[in-house]
Amino acid sequence: MTRFAEAFPPPDVYLDRRNFSHGHHIDGGNRPWKAITGICLHQTACVLGERPERWDTLGAHLGILRSGRVVHVHDFSRLVWHANGWNAKTIGIEIDGLFEGVHGDQRTVWDDPSTPQHERGMDVTPQQIEAAKQTIRWCCTEVQRHGGEVAVLVAHRQSSKSRRNDPGSQVWKEIALPMMAELGLSDGGPGFAIGGYAIPEEWDETRKGIRY
């Protein structure tokens, strides 16, 4: 990964909710900064909305609201149960919205069984895309500042058979691929997964033959 001479600042609109979080059920305690080697991207698969307090029970370190505001719920040095096999080594970022696994294909939207209708996917907002990029840069330099190094940017899909569409092709193409190219990060390479599904061709055109 790229070593940064200067730290990137927090995102433009940064809301610190760490003193208000109620995450004892998803909080595994402290971990060494050097244990943090990656960032895992998620979609909320719903709309949590713009009220910061709504995010206080988030099972991830950060949330990206649809307005582009960024909520910081847990210290990066806390082990949070957010991504199955990625938990111990990654910072979890949740992007608010219900996104298709393959953008434009409504069949790949998660259908909430508690509602009578079939949910329809939505677009990631331009504000979320920019805020997520700022957040990833900031996370990398914060970990570096504390003696660690982020080397991977991964999807929850790769670590869970029940999260096939997480975070979705639009998030991956608009956020993950540009940031991997900019920061020298890896998703583990073609076919890589730990208990889930590899990144498919529909998300990254270089992954020929790996289907969604």
TAGI-V624151 format. One record per backbone hydrogen bond with DSSP energy under -1.0 kcal/mol. NH is the residue of the N-H (numbers start at 1). CO is the residue of the C=O. If there is no record, write none. Layout:
BEGIN
NH:CO / NH:CO
END
This chain:
BEGIN
2:183 / 15:70 / 17:72 / 20:17 / 22:56 / 26:23 / 28:79 / 31:77 / 35:32 / 36:33 / 37:89 / 38:89 / 39:152 / 40:91 / 41:154 / 42:93 / 44:95 / 45:97 / 54:51 / 55:52 / 56:53 / 58:55 / 62:92 / 63:71 / 64:94 / 65:69 / 68:65 / 70:13 / 71:63 / 72:15 / 73:61 / 74:61 / 78:75 / 79:29 / 81:26 / 82:80 / 86:83 / 87:84 / 90:86 / 91:38 / 93:40 / 94:62 / 95:42 / 96:64 / 101:108 / 105:102 / 108:105 / 109:106 / 115:112 / 122:98 / 129:125 / 130:126 / 131:127 / 132:128 / 133:129 / 134:130 / 135:131 / 136:132 / 137:133 / 138:134 / 139:135 / 140:136 / 141:137 / 142:138 / 143:139 / 144:140 / 145:141 / 146:142 / 147:144 / 148:143 / 151:37 / 152:37 / 153:186 / 154:39 / 156:41 / 157:166 / 158:155 / 159:156 / 163:160 / 166:163 / 169:101 / 172:168 / 173:169 / 174:170 / 175:171 / 176:171 / 177:172 / 179:175 / 180:176 / 181:177 / 182:178 / 183:179 / 184:180 / 186:151 / 192:189 / 194:158 / 196:158 / 197:157 / 201:210 / 203:200 / 204:200 / 207:204 / 208:206 / 210:207
END
